[in-house]
Amino acid sequence: MLKGRTALVTGSTSGIGLGIAEALAKEGANIILNGFGDKGEIEALRARLADTYRVTAKYDGADMSKADAIEAMMKSAIAEFGSIDVLVNNAGIQHVAPVDEFPVPKWDAILAINLSAAFHTTRLALPAMKNKGWGRIVNIASAHALVASPFKSAYVAAKHGIAGLTKTVALEVAERGMRASGWEASLGLGLEQSPSYILFEALTRTFSPYQFNPFNFNPLRDVLAKNVDIDAIHACDCVELFICATNVRTGQPRIFRNEGVTLEAVLASACLPFLFQAVEVDGEHYWDGGYMGNPALYPLFRHTQSRDIVIAHINPILRPQLPTTASEIQNRLNEITFNSSLLRELRAIAFVTKLIEQDWLKDEYRDKLKHILIHSIRADEALCDLTVASKFRTDWAFLCGLRDLGRAAAARWLERAYDHLGHHSTVDLRSEYLGETATGKEHIHA
């Protein structure tokens, strides 16, 4: 994958940076080293990488605290290699002191090297990456990108800044064949093994969103406001929309229909209580609707004309393997919790279907119950490989992979089940949701 590509690693004449440079060279990437040290030792290091891995290895001693030196280094590298394909911002320094005693020159130097340098290398590398349609930017953060430590104000501020810069760049370049990520992804750590994710989990289980997010910042609000026309939803009379949220006080579901949909209603439907403060709508507070309806099915047969309900599952129903680790157990509990409300409604539908199909109803009551046809698009085998941690992944390749899995599952289901719509269920409700022996009727999953 990296053969013939060029990687620049700042702060790479020793330590983590050197380890990263060597790993990239081993994969065939040309290497540009950067950092301080004895000239003779650096030359020996450069020569060793070139000879051992048969790549081109260069050294540039640019001072990462100086924007003009960084720009000269980047222009020189791009002039020689055409582009920087892999950029690793690793350079960093540290100083420890109370805030009121922190030397201003040290503060300036730490912010310049640990944060501003990454901005300069990134802005200068991106044009060539965009022209090629390929690039990888890895910014070395640490636990201090998420949590603070006393006496490290400059370092913590810089690392928090690195996290923000990384996320911003990742969003800007996602559709251009490029990726920006933190150090854990570059080392091949799954998100559930990531120290940052583990710290995040510990943080959200120790402190409530009323403590760690007192100003109630929710990034989804701006996304919705920018991309969703609420007035058009209110005016729509050809498609019914039902959004479910859970009333925190009563524990009951609330369904918002077209005319009742607001930004707050949508935020409420996706409000995970460990991450966000409960959303207030009409004087009541709400959490994620998945706790009481995931999705809620009853509005679909009370307020629509169609008998068919097609459910696209995003949580696996079945997991063949027994969960034995703490993370696996937590993951399975999460899935069971969010599937329980759906399974409960499906059992009710299965029971009513049984009453209708076996003629247990008196004639005067037969027309009062709707004969619902259930269809299911599932991809349990693919979804079983994904843990609860994957819900926090935002890298473009992963999201595109999920999209492709969904499209493939839908295509398989349409090919096998489309002709059954309007005639009978393609899920054997009695065997799957009432625990009865299979009826022998055809049931179709994606």
Buried (B, 14 or more C-beta within 10 A) or exposed (E): EBEEBBBBBBBBBBEBBBBBBBBBBEBBBBBBBBBEBEEEEBEEBBEEBBEEBEBBBBBBBBBBBBBEBBBEBBEBBBEEBEBBBBBBBBBBBEBEBEEEEBEEEBBEBBBBBBBBBBBBBBEBBBEBBBEBEBBBBBBBBBBBBBBEEEEBBBBBBBBBBBBEBBBEBBEEBBEBBBBBBBBBBBBEBEBBEBEBBBBBBEBBEEEEBEEEBEEEEBEEBEEBEEEEEBEEBEEBEEEBBBBBBBBBEEEEBBBBBBEBBBBBBBBBBBBEBEBBBBBEBEEBBBBBBBBBBBBBBBBBBEEEEEBBBBBBBBBBBEBEEEBEEEBBEBBBEBBEEBBBBBBEBBBBBBBBBBBBEEEEBEEEEEEEEBBBBBBBBBBBEBBBEBBBBBEEBEBBEEEEEBEEBBEEBBEBBBEBBEEBBEEBBBBBBBBBBBEEEEEEBEBBBB
